[in-house]
């Protein structure tokens, strides 16, 4: 009886390969082939492991006659045609549990930087400037933190807020009965009414494209701080800039931007449009290169979670 064959398209953590080999799987590693080249060989494989280096769409999946599962090493699955995979009977699973703690800490760190002007103050010190009063910050204590999306990441962020003596509320359009000891479940209207801070934790899918736009941001009763560690395309950058110019958004911490390539690996910042250049110039922003879930621990965590899910699926 031949072994199940799995093709791995992005360099994995050794933990994942060790666990898969113990299952008796035959592993092939291909970090260079194009989609067109993969189409010619995909019929040989029972499983596929990918991070984000290419899109897995219908023309490829229809040739995957043996494929039983696609394992996404990470969180987002927007580069996988989920509807077609389901039609073909291909299971798709990812590993958000592996990086939830990293994202929770990262979102909190960015928020603290933003509200206390730490990025600006650091740059000024390096330039020989000693400015105290202009860098007087605000405390999280006593504020209402609104969380949009209360899955793995939103819950981890709420957990990190324990001890800050803030009120934490959450809205998730995909869930019911999701409130817990870390956050109170509220309606979207209540999120708009009460939030001083908005942290975004929703996945990207067509229905969430530009979910946070001019109308959404203008619905907040108060002027807010905004943190996005989710996906760039859930937030309209141009309309975020408008909200910053009007004062509705006091400051923004952005780990993900809508102009990223699918792989999230490279980006020429100088070529991006004016809305992003505004964010680069502003001293009311904290920016990071999509590293919210990029901790060393998360790298191991994704491998462990994905190995467990593959093991469970095959058993």
N, C-alpha and C positions, 0 to 999 in steps of 0.2 A: 504493500500500500504506500503510495507516494505521500510525501509530506505536503502540508499546506504551505504555499509560497507567499511571502509578503515582500512587497517592494517598499523601501523607505526612501523618500524623496528629499528630505532635509537631514542634516547631521543630527543624530539623536544623542541624548545623554546615555552613557554606557549602561546605566541601570535598566533602561528600556530594552536594549538589545539583549542583555543578560537574561531578563525575565522572559522575553519572547523565545530565546533559544532554549530555555528550560522547558518551555511548552512543546518543544519539538518542531518549531516552525523553521522553515528554510528562508533565510533573509537575504535579499539582494539590495544593494545600496546604489542609488543612482541620483547624484546631485547635479548632473549636468544636462541631461536630455531635455529637449523641448517638448511641448505638448504633442507636436506632430510625431516626434520620435517615440514618445510614450504610447501613442495610439497603436503603434505597430507591435508592441510587446505586452500591452496591458492584459490581453486575453490569457496570459500565462499565470496570472496571480489571483490568489484567494483573498488577499488583504493588501491594503495600502496605508502607509503612514506618511502624513504630510504636515508641515507647519504652515507655510504661506507662500511658497515661491512660485506657484502657478495656479491657474484656475482649473477646476475640475468640472467641466460642462458636458452637456449631452453628447457631442460628437466623440468625446473620449469615453464616457460611461457606457454608451451603447456598444462599444467594442469590448467592454469588460465582462465577458460572458461568464467568468468564474468568480468574479469579485463578490465576496460576502460582506466585507466591511471596509469603511474608510475611517481611520483614526486621526483626528485633527489634534496635533501636538500644540495645544493652546486653547484659545477661547472662541474667537469669531469664526463663523462658518459661511460668511458672505461670499467667499470664493468657490464654494461648492454648490452645485445645482441640487439642492436638497429634494425638490419635488421629483426630479428625474431619477435621483438615487432611490427614492422611495418606490417609484414606479418599477424600477429594475429589481427591487427587493434587496437593495444594498443598505445595510445598517450604517449610520453615521454617528459617531460620538466624539466628544471633545473633552477637555480637561480643565474647566474653569476652577475647579476646587484646588488645583495645584498652585494657582497664583493669587487666590483671593486675599490672602494675608498681605502679600506684597502690595497689591492694589490698595487695600485699606490703609496701610501705613503711608503709601505714596500720596494718596489723596489728602490725608491729614497733613503730611509734611508740606504739600503745595499750598494748602489753605493757610497754614501757619506762616509760611513765607509771604503769602499775599497780604494777609491782614496786618502783619508786622513789618512790611516793607523790607524784608531781609535781603531780597535780591538787589534792590536798589541801594540799600545801605552798604552792602558788601562792595558793589561797584564804586560807590562814592569814596569809601575808605581807600580802595586800591588806587583811586585817582587823587588821593591826598585831601579829600574833603571830609570835614567832621560836622555833620548836620544832625542835630538831635530833634528839635521840635518838628521839622518837616517829616520826620520818620516816626512820629508818635503813632503807635498802633492801636488796634482794637482787640478786645478779648473775645474768645468764643463763649466764655461763661455768660449766661443770661440771654444768649441769642437762640433763635429757632433755626435749626439746620433741617432743610428739606432735602430728602433723598428721592431722586427720580429713578425708579427701578430698584426692586428689593430682592434681587437674587443673591448669588454668592458674594459678589463684589459690594453691593449696597449694604448687605448685612455685615460684612467684615468692616466696612467703613463706620457703620453705626456702632459696632462693638468698640472700635478704637476711640470713639467719642465718650465712652463711659469714663466718668471722673472729671470731665470738663464742665459739669453743671450746666449743660445746655439742654434745651428741649429738642428732641429729635423726632421728626415725623417722616413718613415715607408714603409714596404713591406708586403703585404698580398696576398697570392696566391689564396685565396678564394673570394676576393672582387674586385670590380671595383668602381672607383669614390669615394674612401674613404678618400681622403685627406681633412683636415679641418683646422681650425685656429690654431690647436695645432701641426700638423705635415704635411709635404708634402709627398704625395704618390710618391714612386719611384720604379724603377725596382730592381730586385735582384742584377743585375750587379752594379747598382748605389749604393746600400747598401754596397756591397763589396768595392767599390771604395772610398767611402767618410767617412765611419763610424770610429770614434775613440772609441766608446762605443757601445756594442750590448746588448739590453735587449730583452729577449725571452718571448713571450706571445702567443704561439701557443698551441692548444689543442693536447692531445694525441689521436692518432688513428693509425691504422696499417701503413698508408701512411706517417705518421710523425715519425715512429720509427727510432731513431738515425738520424733524419733529420740534426742535427748539428753534423757532424763527421769530420774526418781529412780533407777530400776534402773541405767541407764547410768552415772550419776555415782557411785553407791555402789560400782560395780565397780572403781574406781581404788584401787590399793593405797595410794598416797600421797595426801596432801592436795594439791590442784592449784590453779594459776591457770588461768583460762578466758578465751579470746578468741573472740568471734563476729563475724566480718565477712561471714558467708554470707547467710542468710535467717532472719528472726525465728522463723518457724513450725517450724524444725527443733529449736528449743530450748523446752522447757516452762518458762516464766518462774516460775511458782509453785513448781515443784520445784527450779529453780535456787536460789530464795530459801531453801528448806528446806535445801539443801546448803550454802549460805553460813552459815545459822544454826547448823548442826551442825559447821561448820569443815572439811567435806570440800572445799568450794571456798573457798580463802583470799581470793580476789578475782576480780572479773569485769570484763572490758572488752567493752562491748556497743555495736556500731555499728548493729545491726538489732534490732528488737523485733517480737514476734508481733502486736502491735496495729496495725501500720501499715496504711494504706489501700493499695489496689492501686497507686495512682500514686506512693506514697512521698513525696508533696509536702507534705502538711499533716497535722497531728496536734495535738489539744488534750491536752497532757500532763496537765492538771489533772483530766481526766475519765477517765483510765485507772485500771484496778483496782489494788487494794492491792499485789499483787506488784511492779508497776512502781514504785509509790510507795516501796516499800522500797529499790529500787535507786537511786531519786532521793535518798533520805535518807542512804544508806550512804556512809561514807568509804572503803569498800573496792571502789568501782566507778569505772570511767571510762566515760562515756557520750558517744555522738556520734549525729547525726541522719542516719544512713545515707549517709555521705559517703566510705566507704572507696574507692570507685572513681570519685570525683567530682573528680579533679584536672583542671586545664586541659589537660594533656597527654592525659589519658584521653578528653576530649571530642573531640579531634582523632583520637585513636587509634581510637575507635569508628567515626567517620566513614570513616576510611581502610580499616579491616578490612571494614566492611559494603559499601563500594563495591567492594572487591576480590572479595567473595563474590558480589555481584550480577553483576558483570562475568563472573566465572567461570561462574555459572549460565546466563546468557543466551548465552554463547559455546558 
